[in-house]
Amino acid sequence: FGCQKSRLSVLWRSACVALLLVLYCSFASIANAAKAPADVRLLIDVSGSMKQNDPKNLRRPALELLVQVVPEKSHAGVWTFGQAVNLLVPHKEVDAKWRKDAVKHVGEIGSVALYTNIGEALEKAAYDFDKRDPAAKNSKMRSSVILLTDGMVDISQDPKQDTAERERILKQILPRYKEAGVAIHTISLSKNADTALLEQLAIGTNGIAAVTETADALMKVFLRVFDEAAPPDQVPLKDNSFLIDSSVDEFTALVFRKKAAAPTYLMGPDDKRIDEKSQGGNVHWYATDDYDLITVKNPFEGEWKLFADADPDTRVTVVSDLSLDVDRLPKNLFLGSLP
């Protein structure tokens, strides 16, 4: 029995050493893996019907939020569409200048266009698909289009032309996106939208289709769809506290404030208060009537506390040199698709 016990002990130690080696190699590869940049192209409906479905023009603050949270070194661009399609914000690498220019142009979004040319908008957003590396769709680059509309394909007063255009989108444009490996995420802002078409575009490219019948919910719906296009690394926020470890280069707290809430502030592990007046240095504070977006670079390691009457959608994202490189689950599952 003693020899057997000794043999088991040796086997157990050997197994533990092997497991530690596997874990070490795994974490070494995770730590060295750079998080792949995102490529997000936003298509915003500016047709006249938006006056009714988005009377307060809440597309502006929703888009402004996305402009602020899109990760640096990603690529992003914004197109508006109605009768014609216009490049509102150039599609290029995101940096401070891109954000500044984008915020300036967000104010140009209106509801003045006569038609709803979804097909041309998708084509304009696919302007470089033919120039893409054939291996791009198999690379780690996450490429997505987010399409926001309140209507259906409408390019003419002749219903036959609209029907033909709808078929062209499904038979010609959708296959281009599939071939390029680019997901189309759709948001319909009306019960009158062609949800069948939007769902086909999303499901056919492994995107998601979201529906909101009121513009009041648009900002958070937009953000959730954006999270699919450019998944952020988040840390748990429990009882308005969160932990930051030594691997974190910066964190960003997005705090959705409730009505008439007191001013937001943070307390770091060093018990130093950070508020809107702390702007500058390693703190960037972007405030609107609805939310605070607080970025702290090179934060202290330890427990941070958020003092705010915060909405449940409040979250903390991080930029870290430790990043999990995993395959995400498919967004759409069908009967028989699982083993």
C-alpha positions as CSV (number, residue, x, y, z in Angstrom):
1,F,0.0,0.0,0.0
2,G,2.9,2.3,0.9
3,C,4.5,1.9,-2.6
4,Q,1.1,2.4,-4.3
5,K,0.6,5.6,-2.3
6,S,4.1,6.8,-3.2
7,R,3.5,6.1,-6.9
8,L,0.2,8.0,-6.8
9,S,1.9,10.9,-5.1
10,V,4.5,11.1,-7.9
11,L,1.8,10.9,-10.5
12,W,-0.2,13.6,-8.8
13,R,2.8,15.9,-8.6
14,S,3.6,15.2,-12.3
15,A,0.0,16.0,-13.3
16,C,0.1,19.3,-11.3
17,V,3.4,20.3,-12.9
18,A,2.0,19.5,-16.4
19,L,-1.2,21.5,-15.6
20,L,0.9,24.5,-14.4
21,L,2.9,24.4,-17.6
22,V,-0.2,24.4,-19.7
23,L,-1.7,27.3,-17.7
24,Y,1.5,29.3,-17.9
25,C,1.7,28.8,-21.7
26,S,-1.9,29.7,-22.1
27,F,-1.7,32.8,-20.0
28,A,1.6,33.8,-21.7
29,S,-0.2,33.6,-25.1
30,I,-3.2,35.5,-23.8
31,A,-1.0,38.2,-22.3
32,N,0.9,38.6,-25.5
33,A,-2.1,38.6,-27.7
34,A,-3.1,42.1,-28.8
35,K,-6.8,42.7,-28.9
36,A,-7.9,42.8,-32.5
37,P,-9.2,46.2,-33.7
38,A,-12.8,46.7,-34.8
39,D,-14.1,48.1,-38.1
40,V,-17.5,49.6,-37.6
41,R,-19.5,51.4,-40.3
42,L,-22.7,53.2,-39.2
43,L,-25.6,53.8,-41.6
44,I,-28.1,56.4,-40.3
45,D,-31.6,56.9,-41.8
46,V,-32.4,60.6,-42.4
47,S,-35.6,60.2,-44.3
48,G,-38.5,62.5,-43.6
49,S,-40.5,59.9,-41.7
50,M,-37.9,60.2,-38.9
51,K,-39.6,63.4,-37.9
52,Q,-42.5,61.3,-36.6
53,N,-40.5,58.3,-35.3
54,D,-37.6,60.3,-33.8
55,P,-39.2,63.7,-33.1
56,K,-36.5,64.7,-30.6
57,N,-33.7,63.6,-33.0
58,L,-32.3,61.2,-30.4
59,R,-30.1,59.7,-33.2
60,R,-27.7,62.6,-32.5
61,P,-26.9,61.8,-28.8
62,A,-27.0,58.1,-29.5
63,L,-24.4,58.4,-32.2
64,E,-22.4,60.9,-30.2
65,L,-22.1,58.2,-27.4
66,L,-20.8,55.6,-29.9
67,V,-18.3,58.1,-31.2
68,Q,-16.9,58.5,-27.7
69,V,-16.8,54.7,-26.9
70,V,-15.4,53.3,-30.1
71,P,-11.9,52.0,-29.2
72,E,-8.9,53.9,-30.5
73,K,-7.0,52.3,-33.4
74,S,-10.2,50.8,-34.6
75,H,-11.7,52.0,-37.9
76,A,-15.1,53.7,-38.1
77,G,-17.2,55.8,-40.4
78,V,-20.7,57.2,-40.6
79,W,-23.0,57.4,-43.6
80,T,-26.4,59.0,-43.8
81,F,-29.0,57.9,-46.3
82,G,-32.4,59.0,-47.6
83,Q,-32.7,59.6,-51.3
84,A,-29.0,59.9,-51.6
85,V,-26.1,58.5,-49.4
86,N,-23.6,60.8,-47.9
87,L,-20.4,60.1,-46.0
88,L,-20.9,62.1,-42.8
89,V,-17.8,61.0,-41.0
90,P,-14.8,59.6,-43.0
91,H,-14.1,55.9,-42.5
92,K,-10.6,55.8,-41.0
93,E,-8.6,54.9,-37.9
94,V,-10.1,56.3,-34.7
95,D,-8.0,58.9,-32.8
96,A,-8.7,62.1,-30.9
97,K,-9.0,64.2,-34.2
98,W,-11.5,61.7,-35.6
99,R,-13.7,61.9,-32.5
100,K,-13.6,65.7,-32.5
101,D,-14.6,65.8,-36.2
102,A,-17.3,63.2,-35.7
103,V,-18.9,65.0,-32.8
104,K,-19.0,68.2,-34.9
105,H,-20.8,66.4,-37.8
106,V,-23.3,64.6,-35.6
107,G,-25.2,67.9,-35.4
108,E,-25.9,67.6,-39.1
109,I,-28.2,64.6,-38.7
110,G,-31.8,65.6,-39.6
111,S,-35.0,64.2,-41.1
112,V,-35.3,65.8,-44.5
113,A,-34.7,63.2,-47.1
114,L,-37.5,62.1,-49.5
115,Y,-36.8,58.3,-49.9
116,T,-35.1,55.5,-47.9
117,N,-32.3,54.1,-50.1
118,I,-31.1,51.2,-48.0
119,G,-29.5,49.3,-50.9
120,E,-27.2,52.2,-51.9
121,A,-26.3,52.8,-48.3
122,L,-25.1,49.2,-47.9
123,E,-23.2,49.5,-51.2
124,K,-21.4,52.7,-50.2
125,A,-20.4,51.1,-46.9
126,A,-19.0,48.2,-48.9
127,Y,-16.8,50.5,-51.0
128,D,-13.6,48.6,-50.2
129,F,-14.8,45.0,-50.2
130,D,-13.2,44.3,-53.6
131,K,-9.8,45.6,-52.4
132,R,-9.8,43.6,-49.2
133,D,-7.3,40.9,-48.6
134,P,-9.0,37.5,-49.4
135,A,-7.8,36.3,-46.0
136,A,-9.5,39.3,-44.3
137,K,-12.7,37.5,-43.5
138,N,-10.7,34.8,-41.7
139,S,-8.6,37.3,-39.8
140,K,-9.2,38.5,-36.2
141,M,-10.4,41.9,-37.5
142,R,-14.1,42.3,-36.5
143,S,-15.8,44.1,-39.4
144,S,-19.5,45.2,-39.0
145,V,-22.1,47.5,-40.4
146,I,-24.8,48.9,-38.1
147,L,-27.9,49.9,-40.1
148,L,-30.5,52.1,-38.3
149,T,-33.8,52.8,-40.2
150,D,-37.4,53.4,-39.4
151,G,-38.7,52.3,-42.8
152,M,-38.6,50.0,-45.8
153,V,-36.9,50.0,-49.2
154,D,-38.3,53.2,-50.8
155,I,-36.5,54.5,-53.9
156,S,-39.4,55.5,-56.2
157,Q,-43.1,56.3,-56.3
158,D,-43.5,53.1,-58.4
159,P,-44.0,50.1,-56.0
160,K,-42.6,47.7,-58.6
161,Q,-39.2,49.5,-58.5
162,D,-39.2,49.2,-54.7
163,T,-39.9,45.5,-54.9
164,A,-37.2,45.0,-57.5
165,E,-34.7,46.9,-55.3
166,R,-35.6,44.8,-52.3
167,E,-34.9,41.7,-54.3
168,R,-31.6,43.2,-55.5
169,I,-30.5,43.8,-51.9
170,L,-31.1,40.1,-51.0
171,K,-29.7,38.5,-54.1
172,Q,-26.8,40.8,-54.9
173,I,-25.8,42.9,-51.9
174,L,-26.3,40.4,-49.1
175,P,-24.0,37.8,-50.8
176,R,-21.2,40.4,-51.1
177,Y,-21.4,40.9,-47.3
178,K,-21.4,37.1,-46.7
179,E,-18.4,36.7,-49.0
180,A,-16.5,39.5,-47.3
181,G,-17.3,38.1,-43.8
182,V,-18.8,41.4,-42.7
183,A,-21.8,41.3,-40.2
184,I,-24.8,43.5,-40.7
185,H,-26.5,44.5,-37.4
186,T,-29.8,46.2,-37.9
187,I,-31.9,48.5,-35.7
188,S,-35.5,49.2,-36.7
189,L,-37.0,52.3,-35.1
190,S,-40.7,51.8,-36.0
191,K,-43.3,49.1,-36.2
192,N,-43.6,50.1,-39.9
193,A,-40.0,49.1,-40.7
194,D,-39.4,46.1,-43.0
195,T,-38.4,43.9,-40.1
196,A,-38.4,40.8,-42.4
197,L,-35.7,42.3,-44.6
198,L,-33.7,43.6,-41.7
199,E,-33.8,40.2,-40.0
200,Q,-32.7,38.5,-43.3
201,L,-29.7,40.9,-43.5
202,A,-28.7,40.3,-39.9
203,I,-29.2,36.5,-39.8
204,G,-27.6,36.0,-43.2
205,T,-24.3,37.7,-42.0
206,N,-24.3,36.5,-38.4
207,G,-25.4,39.9,-37.2
208,I,-28.2,40.7,-34.8
209,A,-31.6,42.4,-35.5
210,A,-32.8,44.8,-32.8
211,V,-36.2,46.5,-32.6
212,T,-37.2,49.6,-30.7
213,E,-40.5,51.3,-31.3
214,T,-39.6,54.4,-29.3
215,A,-36.6,56.7,-29.8
216,D,-36.3,57.1,-26.0
217,A,-34.6,53.7,-25.8
218,L,-32.4,54.3,-28.9
219,M,-29.2,55.2,-27.1
220,K,-29.1,52.0,-25.0
221,V,-30.2,49.8,-27.9
222,F,-27.6,51.4,-30.1
223,L,-24.9,50.7,-27.5
224,R,-25.9,47.1,-27.1
225,V,-25.7,46.5,-30.8
226,F,-22.4,48.4,-30.9
227,D,-21.1,46.0,-28.2
228,E,-21.7,43.2,-30.7
229,A,-19.7,45.0,-33.4
230,A,-16.8,46.0,-31.1
231,P,-17.0,43.8,-27.9
232,P,-15.4,45.7,-25.0
233,D,-13.5,44.2,-22.1
234,Q,-15.5,44.9,-18.9
235,V,-14.9,44.5,-15.2
236,P,-17.8,43.6,-12.8
237,L,-19.5,46.5,-11.1
238,K,-21.0,45.4,-7.8
239,D,-22.6,47.8,-5.3
240,N,-21.0,50.6,-7.3
241,S,-17.5,49.2,-6.7
242,F,-15.0,47.6,-9.1
243,L,-11.5,46.1,-8.9
244,I,-8.6,47.2,-11.1
245,D,-5.5,45.1,-11.3
246,S,-1.9,45.8,-12.5
247,S,-2.6,44.6,-16.1
248,V,-5.1,47.5,-16.7
249,D,-3.6,50.5,-18.7
250,E,-6.9,52.5,-18.4
251,F,-10.5,52.2,-17.6
252,T,-13.6,54.0,-18.8
253,A,-16.7,54.3,-16.7
254,L,-19.9,55.0,-18.6
255,V,-22.4,56.2,-16.0
256,F,-26.0,56.6,-17.1
257,R,-27.5,59.1,-14.6
258,K,-31.0,59.0,-13.3
259,K,-33.2,62.2,-13.5
260,A,-32.1,64.9,-11.0
261,A,-29.2,62.8,-9.8
262,A,-26.4,64.3,-7.7
263,P,-23.0,64.9,-9.5
264,T,-21.0,61.8,-10.2
265,Y,-17.6,61.2,-8.7
266,L,-15.1,58.4,-8.2
267,M,-12.9,57.4,-5.2
268,G,-9.7,55.5,-6.0
269,P,-7.7,53.1,-3.8
270,D,-5.7,56.1,-2.6
271,D,-8.9,57.7,-1.3
272,K,-8.5,60.6,-3.8
273,R,-11.8,62.0,-5.2
274,I,-12.1,62.3,-9.0
275,D,-14.9,64.4,-10.4
276,E,-15.6,66.6,-13.4
277,K,-13.2,69.2,-12.1
278,S,-10.4,66.6,-12.2
279,Q,-10.3,66.9,-16.0
280,G,-6.7,66.9,-17.4
281,G,-3.6,64.8,-16.9
282,N,-4.6,61.2,-16.7
283,V,-8.4,61.9,-16.4
284,H,-10.7,62.6,-19.2
285,W,-14.3,63.5,-18.3
286,Y,-17.0,63.8,-21.0
287,A,-20.4,64.8,-19.6
288,T,-23.9,65.2,-21.2
289,D,-27.4,65.6,-19.8
290,D,-27.8,61.8,-19.8
291,Y,-24.4,60.3,-18.9
292,D,-20.8,60.8,-17.7
293,L,-18.0,59.1,-19.6
294,I,-14.9,59.0,-17.4
295,T,-11.6,57.7,-18.6
296,V,-8.7,57.2,-16.2
297,K,-5.2,56.3,-17.6
298,N,-2.7,54.4,-15.5
299,P,-5.1,53.9,-12.7
300,F,-4.1,52.8,-9.2
301,E,-4.5,49.1,-8.6
302,G,-7.2,48.1,-6.1
303,E,-10.8,48.8,-5.3
304,W,-12.5,51.8,-7.0
305,K,-15.8,53.2,-5.8
306,L,-18.4,55.0,-8.0
307,F,-20.6,57.5,-6.3
308,A,-23.7,58.1,-8.5
309,D,-27.4,57.4,-8.7
310,A,-26.6,55.2,-11.6
311,D,-28.8,53.4,-14.1
312,P,-28.4,49.6,-14.4
313,D,-26.8,50.0,-17.8
314,T,-23.8,51.7,-16.2
315,R,-20.6,49.8,-16.9
316,V,-16.8,49.9,-16.7
317,T,-14.6,48.9,-19.6
318,V,-10.9,48.5,-19.5
319,V,-7.8,48.6,-21.8
320,S,-5.4,45.9,-20.7
321,D,-2.3,44.1,-21.8
322,L,-4.0,40.9,-20.8
323,S,-6.7,40.0,-23.3
324,L,-8.7,36.8,-23.8
325,D,-8.5,35.7,-27.4
326,V,-11.6,33.5,-27.7
327,D,-14.1,32.6,-30.5
328,R,-17.5,34.2,-29.7
329,L,-20.6,32.2,-29.8
330,P,-22.7,32.5,-33.0
331,K,-25.4,35.2,-32.7
332,N,-28.1,33.1,-34.4
333,L,-28.7,29.4,-33.8
334,F,-31.1,27.1,-35.7
335,L,-32.6,23.8,-34.9
336,G,-30.2,21.0,-35.9
337,S,-27.2,23.4,-36.0
338,L,-25.8,22.0,-32.7
339,P,-24.2,18.6,-32.4
